[in-house]
Amino acid sequence: MLQYTAICNTPLFDSTIKFESGTGWPSFTQPIKENAIKYKKDTAFGMVRVEVMCNTCDGHLGHVFPDGPEPSGLRYCINSESMKIETASADL
Ligand SMILES: [Zn+2]
C-alpha cells in the first residue's frame, strides 16, 4: 500500500482512498487522519477555494473541493510536488 506524505514525512493520504478524478492531479476522498491536515480559505485568482496544508509543517498541499465521490463527497486535489510516495510498512 502506498502512503502519500508531506515534505516533513507525515503520512497524509493513502492509496486506498485515491481515485481518478480526470484532472491529472492525485485526488483523494479523505486524509488518513482528520487532524493530519488543516484548512484555510483561499481567495486567490478571484476564486473562493479551501486550501489544505500539512498540520505538522504548514506546507501547502493543494485544495479541497465539494464535488468528490461518496461517502465524503470531497475531492482533495493534491499537488504531487508537495507530496512524496512511500510504501507503507504492513503494521501501519
Ligand atoms: Zn508537513
PDB file of the backbone (N, CA, C, O) and the ligand in Angstrom, with CONECT records:
HET     ZN  A 101       1
ATOM      1  N   MET A   1       0.844  -1.196   0.000  1.00  0.00           N
ATOM      2  CA  MET A   1       0.000   0.000   0.000  1.00  0.00           C
ATOM      3  C   MET A   1       0.882   1.249   0.000  1.00  0.00           C
ATOM      4  O   MET A   1       1.887   1.308   0.708  1.00  0.00           O
ATOM      5  N   LEU A   2       0.509   2.210  -0.772  1.00  0.00           N
ATOM      6  CA  LEU A   2       1.301   3.437  -0.850  1.00  0.00           C
ATOM      7  C   LEU A   2       0.782   4.485   0.126  1.00  0.00           C
ATOM      8  O   LEU A   2      -0.424   4.635   0.320  1.00  0.00           O
ATOM      9  N   GLN A   3       1.706   5.196   0.729  1.00  0.00           N
ATOM     10  CA  GLN A   3       1.366   6.322   1.587  1.00  0.00           C
ATOM     11  C   GLN A   3       1.819   7.598   0.893  1.00  0.00           C
ATOM     12  O   GLN A   3       2.934   7.665   0.375  1.00  0.00           O
ATOM     13  N   TYR A   4       0.972   8.594   0.882  1.00  0.00           N
ATOM     14  CA  TYR A   4       1.340   9.887   0.328  1.00  0.00           C
ATOM     15  C   TYR A   4       1.634  10.810   1.494  1.00  0.00           C
ATOM     16  O   TYR A   4       0.757  11.081   2.314  1.00  0.00           O
ATOM     17  N   THR A   5       2.857  11.290   1.570  1.00  0.00           N
ATOM     18  CA  THR A   5       3.259  12.058   2.734  1.00  0.00           C
ATOM     19  C   THR A   5       3.708  13.452   2.322  1.00  0.00           C
ATOM     20  O   THR A   5       4.090  13.692   1.177  1.00  0.00           O
ATOM     21  N   ALA A   6       3.651  14.360   3.283  1.00  0.00           N
ATOM     22  CA  ALA A   6       4.135  15.713   3.041  1.00  0.00           C
ATOM     23  C   ALA A   6       5.657  15.728   3.104  1.00  0.00           C
ATOM     24  O   ALA A   6       6.292  14.711   3.384  1.00  0.00           O
ATOM     25  N   ILE A   7       6.229  16.896   2.839  1.00  0.00           N
ATOM     26  CA  ILE A   7       7.671  17.057   2.830  1.00  0.00           C
ATOM     27  C   ILE A   7       8.286  16.661   4.167  1.00  0.00           C
ATOM     28  O   ILE A   7       9.431  16.214   4.217  1.00  0.00           O
ATOM     29  N   CYS A   8       7.529  16.824   5.250  1.00  0.00           N
ATOM     30  CA  CYS A   8       8.033  16.511   6.587  1.00  0.00           C
ATOM     31  C   CYS A   8       7.825  15.050   6.967  1.00  0.00           C
ATOM     32  O   CYS A   8       8.062  14.682   8.118  1.00  0.00           O
ATOM     33  N   ASN A   9       7.385  14.204   6.028  1.00  0.00           N
ATOM     34  CA  ASN A   9       7.214  12.767   6.254  1.00  0.00           C
ATOM     35  C   ASN A   9       6.005  12.390   7.102  1.00  0.00           C
ATOM     36  O   ASN A   9       5.917  11.254   7.569  1.00  0.00           O
ATOM     37  N   THR A  10       5.083  13.308   7.310  1.00  0.00           N
ATOM     38  CA  THR A  10       3.840  12.955   7.977  1.00  0.00           C
ATOM     39  C   THR A  10       2.940  12.218   6.991  1.00  0.00           C
ATOM     40  O   THR A  10       2.680  12.743   5.908  1.00  0.00           O
ATOM     41  N   PRO A  11       2.452  11.014   7.324  1.00  0.00           N
ATOM     42  CA  PRO A  11       1.517  10.345   6.413  1.00  0.00           C
ATOM     43  C   PRO A  11       0.202  11.107   6.340  1.00  0.00           C
ATOM     44  O   PRO A  11      -0.403  11.411   7.368  1.00  0.00           O
ATOM     45  N   LEU A  12      -0.237  11.413   5.139  1.00  0.00           N
ATOM     46  CA  LEU A  12      -1.435  12.239   4.987  1.00  0.00           C
ATOM     47  C   LEU A  12      -2.543  11.520   4.235  1.00  0.00           C
ATOM     48  O   LEU A  12      -3.709  11.593   4.623  1.00  0.00           O
ATOM     49  N   PHE A  13      -2.189  10.835   3.176  1.00  0.00           N
ATOM     50  CA  PHE A  13      -3.175  10.144   2.353  1.00  0.00           C
ATOM     51  C   PHE A  13      -2.658   8.752   2.062  1.00  0.00           C
ATOM     52  O   PHE A  13      -1.479   8.451   2.248  1.00  0.00           O
ATOM     53  N   ASP A  14      -3.550   7.925   1.608  1.00  0.00           N
ATOM     54  CA  ASP A  14      -3.227   6.524   1.416  1.00  0.00           C
ATOM     55  C   ASP A  14      -3.827   6.092   0.080  1.00  0.00           C
ATOM     56  O   ASP A  14      -4.878   6.585  -0.329  1.00  0.00           O
ATOM     57  N   SER A  15      -3.151   5.175  -0.586  1.00  0.00           N
ATOM     58  CA  SER A  15      -3.560   4.821  -1.945  1.00  0.00           C
ATOM     59  C   SER A  15      -4.960   4.218  -2.011  1.00  0.00           C
ATOM     60  O   SER A  15      -5.590   4.237  -3.069  1.00  0.00           O
ATOM     61  N   THR A  16      -5.459   3.680  -0.888  1.00  0.00           N
ATOM     62  CA  THR A  16      -6.801   3.087  -0.909  1.00  0.00           C
ATOM     63  C   THR A  16      -7.900   4.140  -1.003  1.00  0.00           C
ATOM     64  O   THR A  16      -9.037   3.818  -1.346  1.00  0.00           O
ATOM     65  N   ILE A  17      -7.567   5.404  -0.698  1.00  0.00           N
ATOM     66  CA  ILE A  17      -8.571   6.462  -0.800  1.00  0.00           C
ATOM     67  C   ILE A  17      -8.298   7.378  -1.988  1.00  0.00           C
ATOM     68  O   ILE A  17      -8.919   8.431  -2.130  1.00  0.00           O
ATOM     69  N   LYS A  18      -7.364   6.966  -2.836  1.00  0.00           N
ATOM     70  CA  LYS A  18      -7.083   7.715  -4.050  1.00  0.00           C
ATOM     71  C   LYS A  18      -8.131   7.355  -5.105  1.00  0.00           C
ATOM     72  O   LYS A  18      -8.579   6.210  -5.164  1.00  0.00           O
ATOM     73  N   PHE A  19      -8.514   8.295  -5.913  1.00  0.00           N
ATOM     74  CA  PHE A  19      -9.437   7.984  -7.004  1.00  0.00           C
ATOM     75  C   PHE A  19      -9.061   8.780  -8.241  1.00  0.00           C
ATOM     76  O   PHE A  19      -8.316   9.757  -8.169  1.00  0.00           O
ATOM     77  N   GLU A  20      -9.581   8.353  -9.355  1.00  0.00           N
ATOM     78  CA  GLU A  20      -9.269   9.009 -10.620  1.00  0.00           C
ATOM     79  C   GLU A  20     -10.293  10.104 -10.877  1.00  0.00           C
ATOM     80  O   GLU A  20     -11.454   9.822 -11.174  1.00  0.00           O
ATOM     81  N   SER A  21      -9.857  11.355 -10.762  1.00  0.00           N
ATOM     82  CA  SER A  21     -10.788  12.476 -10.917  1.00  0.00           C
ATOM     83  C   SER A  21     -10.793  13.001 -12.342  1.00  0.00           C
ATOM     84  O   SER A  21     -11.659  13.795 -12.709  1.00  0.00           O
ATOM     85  N   GLY A  22      -9.824  12.560 -13.154  1.00  0.00           N
ATOM     86  CA  GLY A  22      -9.735  13.057 -14.515  1.00  0.00           C
ATOM     87  C   GLY A  22      -9.043  14.400 -14.633  1.00  0.00           C
ATOM     88  O   GLY A  22      -8.951  14.951 -15.730  1.00  0.00           O
ATOM     89  N   THR A  23      -8.546  14.948 -13.504  1.00  0.00           N
ATOM     90  CA  THR A  23      -7.887  16.248 -13.541  1.00  0.00           C
ATOM     91  C   THR A  23      -6.396  16.121 -13.790  1.00  0.00           C
ATOM     92  O   THR A  23      -5.741  17.113 -14.111  1.00  0.00           O
ATOM     93  N   GLY A  24      -5.842  14.916 -13.649  1.00  0.00           N
ATOM     94  CA  GLY A  24      -4.407  14.755 -13.757  1.00  0.00           C
ATOM     95  C   GLY A  24      -3.687  14.956 -12.439  1.00  0.00           C
ATOM     96  O   GLY A  24      -2.484  14.714 -12.351  1.00  0.00           O
ATOM     97  N   TRP A  25      -4.406  15.397 -11.403  1.00  0.00           N
ATOM     98  CA  TRP A  25      -3.812  15.586 -10.088  1.00  0.00           C
ATOM     99  C   TRP A  25      -4.172  14.381  -9.220  1.00  0.00           C
ATOM    100  O   TRP A  25      -5.243  13.794  -9.373  1.00  0.00           O
ATOM    101  N   PRO A  26      -3.272  14.019  -8.313  1.00  0.00           N
ATOM    102  CA  PRO A  26      -3.660  12.989  -7.346  1.00  0.00           C
ATOM    103  C   PRO A  26      -4.869  13.481  -6.541  1.00  0.00           C
ATOM    104  O   PRO A  26      -4.841  14.577  -5.983  1.00  0.00           O
ATOM    105  N   SER A  27      -5.908  12.681  -6.484  1.00  0.00           N
ATOM    106  CA  SER A  27      -7.144  13.083  -5.825  1.00  0.00           C
ATOM    107  C   SER A  27      -7.555  12.051  -4.792  1.00  0.00           C
ATOM    108  O   SER A  27      -7.486  10.845  -5.030  1.00  0.00           O
ATOM    109  N   PHE A  28      -7.984  12.545  -3.642  1.00  0.00           N
ATOM    110  CA  PHE A  28      -8.330  11.672  -2.530  1.00  0.00           C
ATOM    111  C   PHE A  28      -9.668  12.112  -1.950  1.00  0.00           C
ATOM    112  O   PHE A  28     -10.070  13.269  -2.072  1.00  0.00           O
ATOM    113  N   THR A  29     -10.346  11.159  -1.315  1.00  0.00           N
ATOM    114  CA  THR A  29     -11.638  11.490  -0.713  1.00  0.00           C
ATOM    115  C   THR A  29     -11.512  11.938   0.728  1.00  0.00           C
ATOM    116  O   THR A  29     -12.406  12.609   1.243  1.00  0.00           O
ATOM    117  N   GLN A  30     -10.411  11.580   1.396  1.00  0.00           N
ATOM    118  CA  GLN A  30     -10.230  11.983   2.787  1.00  0.00           C
ATOM    119  C   GLN A  30      -8.785  11.759   3.185  1.00  0.00           C
ATOM    120  O   GLN A  30      -8.093  10.939   2.582  1.00  0.00           O
ATOM    121  N   PRO A  31      -8.315  12.493   4.213  1.00  0.00           N
ATOM    122  CA  PRO A  31      -6.968  12.246   4.729  1.00  0.00           C
ATOM    123  C   PRO A  31      -6.952  10.996   5.601  1.00  0.00           C
ATOM    124  O   PRO A  31      -8.005  10.494   5.994  1.00  0.00           O
ATOM    125  N   ILE A  32      -5.777  10.505   5.898  1.00  0.00           N
ATOM    126  CA  ILE A  32      -5.644   9.344   6.789  1.00  0.00           C
ATOM    127  C   ILE A  32      -6.236   9.662   8.153  1.00  0.00           C
ATOM    128  O   ILE A  32      -6.980   8.861   8.719  1.00  0.00           O
ATOM    129  N   LYS A  33      -5.903  10.831   8.676  1.00  0.00           N
ATOM    130  CA  LYS A  33      -6.427  11.257   9.971  1.00  0.00           C
ATOM    131  C   LYS A  33      -7.009  12.654   9.816  1.00  0.00           C
ATOM    132  O   LYS A  33      -6.483  13.492   9.084  1.00  0.00           O
ATOM    133  N   GLU A  34      -8.113  12.880  10.529  1.00  0.00           N
ATOM    134  CA  GLU A  34      -8.797  14.164  10.464  1.00  0.00           C
ATOM    135  C   GLU A  34      -7.854  15.320  10.791  1.00  0.00           C
ATOM    136  O   GLU A  34      -7.924  16.380  10.170  1.00  0.00           O
ATOM    137  N   ASN A  35      -6.975  15.110  11.764  1.00  0.00           N
ATOM    138  CA  ASN A  35      -6.121  16.208  12.218  1.00  0.00           C
ATOM    139  C   ASN A  35      -4.770  16.235  11.513  1.00  0.00           C
ATOM    140  O   ASN A  35      -3.872  16.969  11.926  1.00  0.00           O
ATOM    141  N   ALA A  36      -4.615  15.439  10.448  1.00  0.00           N
ATOM    142  CA  ALA A  36      -3.335  15.429   9.737  1.00  0.00           C
ATOM    143  C   ALA A  36      -3.153  16.669   8.878  1.00  0.00           C
ATOM    144  O   ALA A  36      -2.028  17.064   8.570  1.00  0.00           O
ATOM    145  N   ILE A  37      -4.261  17.278   8.495  1.00  0.00           N
ATOM    146  CA  ILE A  37      -4.185  18.451   7.637  1.00  0.00           C
ATOM    147  C   ILE A  37      -4.996  19.582   8.235  1.00  0.00           C
ATOM    148  O   ILE A  37      -5.862  19.361   9.081  1.00  0.00           O
ATOM    149  N   LYS A  38      -4.712  20.788   7.791  1.00  0.00           N
ATOM    150  CA  LYS A  38      -5.543  21.910   8.206  1.00  0.00           C
ATOM    151  C   LYS A  38      -6.004  22.684   6.981  1.00  0.00           C
ATOM    152  O   LYS A  38      -5.463  22.529   5.886  1.00  0.00           O
ATOM    153  N   TYR A  39      -7.002  23.511   7.187  1.00  0.00           N
ATOM    154  CA  TYR A  39      -7.719  24.149   6.095  1.00  0.00           C
ATOM    155  C   TYR A  39      -7.617  25.658   6.212  1.00  0.00           C
ATOM    156  O   TYR A  39      -7.562  26.210   7.311  1.00  0.00           O
ATOM    157  N   LYS A  40      -7.592  26.311   5.067  1.00  0.00           N
ATOM    158  CA  LYS A  40      -7.552  27.771   5.060  1.00  0.00           C
ATOM    159  C   LYS A  40      -8.298  28.253   3.825  1.00  0.00           C
ATOM    160  O   LYS A  40      -8.104  27.733   2.726  1.00  0.00           O
ATOM    161  N   LYS A  41      -9.135  29.230   4.010  1.00  0.00           N
ATOM    162  CA  LYS A  41      -9.855  29.808   2.887  1.00  0.00           C
ATOM    163  C   LYS A  41      -8.867  30.533   1.976  1.00  0.00           C
ATOM    164  O   LYS A  41      -8.032  31.312   2.438  1.00  0.00           O
ATOM    165  N   ASP A  42      -8.973  30.271   0.706  1.00  0.00           N
ATOM    166  CA  ASP A  42      -8.038  30.820  -0.272  1.00  0.00           C
ATOM    167  C   ASP A  42      -8.850  31.576  -1.322  1.00  0.00           C
ATOM    168  O   ASP A  42      -9.653  30.983  -2.042  1.00  0.00           O
ATOM    169  N   THR A  43      -8.635  32.884  -1.401  1.00  0.00           N
ATOM    170  CA  THR A  43      -9.397  33.695  -2.355  1.00  0.00           C
ATOM    171  C   THR A  43      -8.530  34.178  -3.516  1.00  0.00           C
ATOM    172  O   THR A  43      -8.879  35.137  -4.204  1.00  0.00           O
ATOM    173  N   ALA A  44      -7.399  33.505  -3.725  1.00  0.00           N
ATOM    174  CA  ALA A  44      -6.517  33.887  -4.826  1.00  0.00           C
ATOM    175  C   ALA A  44      -7.188  33.664  -6.172  1.00  0.00           C
ATOM    176  O   ALA A  44      -8.053  32.799  -6.313  1.00  0.00           O
ATOM    177  N   PHE A  45      -6.787  34.440  -7.142  1.00  0.00           N
ATOM    178  CA  PHE A  45      -7.254  34.311  -8.531  1.00  0.00           C
ATOM    179  C   PHE A  45      -8.761  34.522  -8.680  1.00  0.00           C
ATOM    180  O   PHE A  45      -9.375  34.029  -9.626  1.00  0.00           O
ATOM    181  N   GLY A  46      -9.357  35.271  -7.721  1.00  0.00           N
ATOM    182  CA  GLY A  46     -10.782  35.582  -7.830  1.00  0.00           C
ATOM    183  C   GLY A  46     -11.708  34.407  -7.558  1.00  0.00           C
ATOM    184  O   GLY A  46     -12.904  34.483  -7.840  1.00  0.00           O
ATOM    185  N   MET A  47     -11.167  33.316  -7.011  1.00  0.00           N
ATOM    186  CA  MET A  47     -11.983  32.151  -6.692  1.00  0.00           C
ATOM    187  C   MET A  47     -11.944  31.942  -5.178  1.00  0.00           C
ATOM    188  O   MET A  47     -10.959  32.272  -4.518  1.00  0.00           O
ATOM    189  N   VAL A  48     -13.017  31.395  -4.651  1.00  0.00           N
ATOM    190  CA  VAL A  48     -13.009  31.013  -3.246  1.00  0.00           C
ATOM    191  C   VAL A  48     -12.799  29.509  -3.179  1.00  0.00           C
ATOM    192  O   VAL A  48     -13.663  28.719  -3.559  1.00  0.00           O
ATOM    193  N   ARG A  49     -11.632  29.142  -2.685  1.00  0.00           N
ATOM    194  CA  ARG A  49     -11.306  27.725  -2.568  1.00  0.00           C
ATOM    195  C   ARG A  49     -10.834  27.464  -1.150  1.00  0.00           C
ATOM    196  O   ARG A  49     -10.556  28.401  -0.402  1.00  0.00           O
ATOM    197  N   VAL A  50     -10.745  26.220  -0.785  1.00  0.00           N
ATOM    198  CA  VAL A  50     -10.218  25.866   0.526  1.00  0.00           C
ATOM    199  C   VAL A  50      -8.864  25.203   0.331  1.00  0.00           C
ATOM    200  O   VAL A  50      -8.745  24.125  -0.253  1.00  0.00           O
ATOM    201  N   GLU A  51      -7.850  25.889   0.841  1.00  0.00           N
ATOM    202  CA  GLU A  51      -6.503  25.360   0.753  1.00  0.00           C
ATOM    203  C   GLU A  51      -6.297  24.294   1.829  1.00  0.00           C
ATOM    204  O   GLU A  51      -6.776  24.450   2.952  1.00  0.00           O
ATOM    205  N   VAL A  52      -5.600  23.230   1.500  1.00  0.00           N
ATOM    206  CA  VAL A  52      -5.239  22.241   2.517  1.00  0.00           C
ATOM    207  C   VAL A  52      -3.737  22.282   2.733  1.00  0.00           C
ATOM    208  O   VAL A  52      -2.950  22.342   1.788  1.00  0.00           O
ATOM    209  N   MET A  53      -3.365  22.249   4.005  1.00  0.00           N
ATOM    210  CA  MET A  53      -1.963  22.332   4.399  1.00  0.00           C
ATOM    211  C   MET A  53      -1.646  21.225   5.379  1.00  0.00           C
ATOM    212  O   MET A  53      -2.522  20.717   6.079  1.00  0.00           O
ATOM    213  N   CYS A  54      -0.380  20.863   5.413  1.00  0.00           N
ATOM    214  CA  CYS A  54       0.078  19.893   6.405  1.00  0.00           C
ATOM    215  C   CYS A  54      -0.042  20.513   7.785  1.00  0.00           C
ATOM    216  O   CYS A  54       0.422  21.630   8.013  1.00  0.00           O
ATOM    217  N   ASN A  55      -0.668  19.787   8.711  1.00  0.00           N
ATOM    218  CA  ASN A  55      -0.853  20.321  10.057  1.00  0.00           C
ATOM    219  C   ASN A  55       0.437  20.290  10.860  1.00  0.00           C
ATOM    220  O   ASN A  55       0.518  20.897  11.928  1.00  0.00           O
ATOM    221  N   THR A  56       1.432  19.601  10.363  1.00  0.00           N
ATOM    222  CA  THR A  56       2.698  19.496  11.091  1.00  0.00           C
ATOM    223  C   THR A  56       3.658  20.613  10.700  1.00  0.00           C
ATOM    224  O   THR A  56       4.270  21.236  11.568  1.00  0.00           O
ATOM    225  N   CYS A  57       3.795  20.868   9.414  1.00  0.00           N
ATOM    226  CA  CYS A  57       4.810  21.832   8.963  1.00  0.00           C
ATOM    227  C   CYS A  57       4.204  23.010   8.196  1.00  0.00           C
ATOM    228  O   CYS A  57       4.943  23.871   7.717  1.00  0.00           O
ATOM    229  N   ASP A  58       2.869  23.065   8.070  1.00  0.00           N
ATOM    230  CA  ASP A  58       2.190  24.134   7.344  1.00  0.00           C
ATOM    231  C   ASP A  58       2.503  24.139   5.849  1.00  0.00           C
ATOM    232  O   ASP A  58       2.241  25.131   5.170  1.00  0.00           O
ATOM    233  N   GLY A  59       3.050  23.064   5.338  1.00  0.00           N
ATOM    234  CA  GLY A  59       3.363  23.002   3.920  1.00  0.00           C
ATOM    235  C   GLY A  59       2.093  22.963   3.081  1.00  0.00           C
ATOM    236  O   GLY A  59       1.143  22.257   3.418  1.00  0.00           O
ATOM    237  N   HIS A  60       2.078  23.717   1.994  1.00  0.00           N
ATOM    238  CA  HIS A  60       0.927  23.728   1.095  1.00  0.00           C
ATOM    239  C   HIS A  60       0.811  22.382   0.388  1.00  0.00           C
ATOM    240  O   HIS A  60       1.796  21.862  -0.137  1.00  0.00           O
ATOM    241  N   LEU A  61      -0.398  21.822   0.378  1.00  0.00           N
ATOM    242  CA  LEU A  61      -0.616  20.520  -0.252  1.00  0.00           C
ATOM    243  C   LEU A  61      -1.475  20.617  -1.496  1.00  0.00           C
ATOM    244  O   LEU A  61      -1.240  19.908  -2.474  1.00  0.00           O
ATOM    245  N   GLY A  62      -2.464  21.485  -1.465  1.00  0.00           N
ATOM    246  CA  GLY A  62      -3.394  21.579  -2.584  1.00  0.00           C
ATOM    247  C   GLY A  62      -4.684  22.216  -2.110  1.00  0.00           C
ATOM    248  O   GLY A  62      -4.680  23.088  -1.241  1.00  0.00           O
ATOM    249  N   HIS A  63      -5.791  21.771  -2.691  1.00  0.00           N
ATOM    250  CA  HIS A  63      -7.095  22.325  -2.335  1.00  0.00           C
ATOM    251  C   HIS A  63      -8.094  21.199  -2.187  1.00  0.00           C
ATOM    252  O   HIS A  63      -7.896  20.096  -2.696  1.00  0.00           O
ATOM    253  N   VAL A  64      -9.185  21.500  -1.473  1.00  0.00           N
ATOM    254  CA  VAL A  64     -10.263  20.522  -1.342  1.00  0.00           C
ATOM    255  C   VAL A  64     -11.533  21.125  -1.940  1.00  0.00           C
ATOM    256  O   VAL A  64     -11.847  22.294  -1.714  1.00  0.00           O
ATOM    257  N   PHE A  65     -12.247  20.316  -2.697  1.00  0.00           N
ATOM    258  CA  PHE A  65     -13.451  20.761  -3.391  1.00  0.00           C
ATOM    259  C   PHE A  65     -14.627  19.869  -2.993  1.00  0.00           C
ATOM    260  O   PHE A  65     -14.441  18.685  -2.712  1.00  0.00           O
ATOM    261  N   PRO A  66     -15.834  20.432  -2.968  1.00  0.00           N
ATOM    262  CA  PRO A  66     -17.000  19.666  -2.504  1.00  0.00           C
ATOM    263  C   PRO A  66     -17.670  18.862  -3.614  1.00  0.00           C
ATOM    264  O   PRO A  66     -18.892  18.710  -3.600  1.00  0.00           O
ATOM    265  N   ASP A  67     -16.912  18.349  -4.565  1.00  0.00           N
ATOM    266  CA  ASP A  67     -17.515  17.630  -5.687  1.00  0.00           C
ATOM    267  C   ASP A  67     -16.931  16.224  -5.847  1.00  0.00           C
ATOM    268  O   ASP A  67     -16.889  15.683  -6.951  1.00  0.00           O
ATOM    269  N   GLY A  68     -16.484  15.643  -4.740  1.00  0.00           N
ATOM    270  CA  GLY A  68     -15.904  14.301  -4.788  1.00  0.00           C
ATOM    271  C   GLY A  68     -16.965  13.221  -4.696  1.00  0.00           C
ATOM    272  O   GLY A  68     -18.149  13.515  -4.530  1.00  0.00           O
ATOM    273  N   PRO A  69     -16.540  11.969  -4.806  1.00  0.00           N
ATOM    274  CA  PRO A  69     -17.475  10.847  -4.732  1.00  0.00           C
ATOM    275  C   PRO A  69     -17.925  10.571  -3.294  1.00  0.00           C
ATOM    276  O   PRO A  69     -17.318  11.060  -2.341  1.00  0.00           O
ATOM    277  N   GLU A  70     -18.975   9.798  -3.150  1.00  0.00           N
ATOM    278  CA  GLU A  70     -19.413   9.345  -1.834  1.00  0.00           C
ATOM    279  C   GLU A  70     -18.344   8.420  -1.250  1.00  0.00           C
ATOM    280  O   GLU A  70     -17.585   7.831  -2.019  1.00  0.00           O
ATOM    281  N   PRO A  71     -18.248   8.264   0.093  1.00  0.00           N
ATOM    282  CA  PRO A  71     -19.180   8.808   1.081  1.00  0.00           C
ATOM    283  C   PRO A  71     -18.846  10.219   1.541  1.00  0.00           C
ATOM    284  O   PRO A  71     -19.724  10.895   2.078  1.00  0.00           O
ATOM    285  N   SER A  72     -17.610  10.697   1.356  1.00  0.00           N
ATOM    286  CA  SER A  72     -17.265  12.001   1.933  1.00  0.00           C
ATOM    287  C   SER A  72     -17.806  13.145   1.087  1.00  0.00           C
ATOM    288  O   SER A  72     -18.094  14.224   1.605  1.00  0.00           O
ATOM    289  N   GLY A  73     -17.944  12.908  -0.223  1.00  0.00           N
ATOM    290  CA  GLY A  73     -18.363  13.981  -1.113  1.00  0.00           C
ATOM    291  C   GLY A  73     -17.283  15.016  -1.343  1.00  0.00           C
ATOM    292  O   GLY A  73     -17.539  16.074  -1.918  1.00  0.00           O
ATOM    293  N   LEU A  74     -16.074  14.714  -0.897  1.00  0.00           N
ATOM    294  CA  LEU A  74     -14.981  15.670  -1.018  1.00  0.00           C
ATOM    295  C   LEU A  74     -13.937  15.170  -2.009  1.00  0.00           C
ATOM    296  O   LEU A  74     -13.756  13.971  -2.222  1.00  0.00           O
ATOM    297  N   ARG A  75     -13.261  16.148  -2.600  1.00  0.00           N
ATOM    298  CA  ARG A  75     -12.154  15.829  -3.507  1.00  0.00           C
ATOM    299  C   ARG A  75     -10.945  16.630  -3.068  1.00  0.00           C
ATOM    300  O   ARG A  75     -10.896  17.846  -3.254  1.00  0.00           O
ATOM    301  N   TYR A  76      -9.979  15.954  -2.491  1.00  0.00           N
ATOM    302  CA  TYR A  76      -8.723  16.582  -2.120  1.00  0.00           C
ATOM    303  C   TYR A  76      -7.816  16.523  -3.338  1.00  0.00           C
ATOM    304  O   TYR A  76      -7.363  15.453  -3.742  1.00  0.00           O
ATOM    305  N   CYS A  77      -7.561  17.685  -3.912  1.00  0.00           N
ATOM    306  CA  CYS A  77      -6.771  17.783  -5.133  1.00  0.00           C
ATOM    307  C   CYS A  77      -5.366  18.201  -4.713  1.00  0.00           C
ATOM    308  O   CYS A  77      -5.135  19.344  -4.318  1.00  0.00           O
ATOM    309  N   ILE A  78      -4.440  17.265  -4.804  1.00  0.00           N
ATOM    310  CA  ILE A  78      -3.146  17.446  -4.157  1.00  0.00           C
ATOM    311  C   ILE A  78      -2.048  17.667  -5.186  1.00  0.00           C
ATOM    312  O   ILE A  78      -1.948  16.946  -6.179  1.00  0.00           O
ATOM    313  N   ASN A  79      -1.238  18.668  -4.930  1.00  0.00           N
ATOM    314  CA  ASN A  79      -0.088  18.957  -5.771  1.00  0.00           C
ATOM    315  C   ASN A  79       0.964  17.879  -5.548  1.00  0.00           C
ATOM    316  O   ASN A  79       1.526  17.775  -4.458  1.00  0.00           O
ATOM    317  N   SER A  80       1.230  17.085  -6.566  1.00  0.00           N
ATOM    318  CA  SER A  80       2.136  15.950  -6.386  1.00  0.00           C
ATOM    319  C   SER A  80       3.546  16.391  -6.025  1.00  0.00           C
ATOM    320  O   SER A  80       4.303  15.607  -5.453  1.00  0.00           O
ATOM    321  N   GLU A  81       3.915  17.619  -6.344  1.00  0.00           N
ATOM    322  CA  GLU A  81       5.253  18.090  -5.999  1.00  0.00           C
ATOM    323  C   GLU A  81       5.416  18.350  -4.506  1.00  0.00           C
ATOM    324  O   GLU A  81       6.536  18.421  -4.001  1.00  0.00           O
ATOM    325  N   SER A  82       4.286  18.493  -3.796  1.00  0.00           N
ATOM    326  CA  SER A  82       4.373  18.724  -2.358  1.00  0.00           C
ATOM    327  C   SER A  82       4.278  17.421  -1.574  1.00  0.00           C
ATOM    328  O   SER A  82       4.314  17.421  -0.344  1.00  0.00           O
ATOM    329  N   MET A  83       4.156  16.302  -2.307  1.00  0.00           N
ATOM    330  CA  MET A  83       3.989  15.015  -1.644  1.00  0.00           C
ATOM    331  C   MET A  83       5.112  14.071  -2.050  1.00  0.00           C
ATOM    332  O   MET A  83       5.699  14.197  -3.124  1.00  0.00           O
ATOM    333  N   LYS A  84       5.391  13.134  -1.171  1.00  0.00           N
ATOM    334  CA  LYS A  84       6.265  12.034  -1.500  1.00  0.00           C
ATOM    335  C   LYS A  84       5.438  10.753  -1.421  1.00  0.00           C
ATOM    336  O   LYS A  84       4.468  10.684  -0.666  1.00  0.00           O
ATOM    337  N   ILE A  85       5.811   9.764  -2.180  1.00  0.00           N
ATOM    338  CA  ILE A  85       5.096   8.499  -2.155  1.00  0.00           C
ATOM    339  C   ILE A  85       6.001   7.448  -1.539  1.00  0.00           C
ATOM    340  O   ILE A  85       7.139   7.260  -1.970  1.00  0.00           O
ATOM    341  N   GLU A  86       5.494   6.777  -0.543  1.00  0.00           N
ATOM    342  CA  GLU A  86       6.285   5.756   0.126  1.00  0.00           C
ATOM    343  C   GLU A  86       5.459   4.493   0.233  1.00  0.00           C
ATOM    344  O   GLU A  86       4.230   4.538   0.269  1.00  0.00           O
ATOM    345  N   THR A  87       6.146   3.367   0.282  1.00  0.00           N
ATOM    346  CA  THR A  87       5.461   2.109   0.537  1.00  0.00           C
ATOM    347  C   THR A  87       5.366   1.921   2.039  1.00  0.00           C
ATOM    348  O   THR A  87       6.383   1.865   2.730  1.00  0.00           O
ATOM    349  N   ALA A  88       4.154   1.825   2.541  1.00  0.00           N
ATOM    350  CA  ALA A  88       3.952   1.736   3.978  1.00  0.00           C
ATOM    351  C   ALA A  88       4.340   0.353   4.485  1.00  0.00           C
ATOM    352  O   ALA A  88       4.218  -0.645   3.774  1.00  0.00           O
ATOM    353  N   SER A  89       4.800   0.317   5.705  1.00  0.00           N
ATOM    354  CA  SER A  89       5.044  -0.989   6.323  1.00  0.00           C
ATOM    355  C   SER A  89       3.708  -1.619   6.705  1.00  0.00           C
ATOM    356  O   SER A  89       2.712  -0.918   6.886  1.00  0.00           O
ATOM    357  N   ALA A  90       3.695  -2.922   6.823  1.00  0.00           N
ATOM    358  CA  ALA A  90       2.452  -3.656   6.981  1.00  0.00           C
ATOM    359  C   ALA A  90       1.751  -3.377   8.296  1.00  0.00           C
ATOM    360  O   ALA A  90       0.549  -3.614   8.418  1.00  0.00           O
ATOM    361  N   ASP A  91       2.478  -2.881   9.275  1.00  0.00           N
ATOM    362  CA  ASP A  91       1.873  -2.696  10.593  1.00  0.00           C
ATOM    363  C   ASP A  91       1.242  -1.333  10.774  1.00  0.00           C
ATOM    364  O   ASP A  91       0.809  -1.001  11.877  1.00  0.00           O
ATOM    365  N   LEU A  92       1.179  -0.535   9.722  1.00  0.00           N
ATOM    366  CA  LEU A  92       0.548   0.771   9.862  1.00  0.00           C
ATOM    367  C   LEU A  92      -0.959   0.663   9.855  1.00  0.00           C
ATOM    368  O   LEU A  92      -1.651   1.675   9.964  1.00  0.00           O
TER     369      LEU A  92
HETATM  370 ZN    ZN A 101       4.366  18.605   6.895  1.00  0.00          ZN2+
END
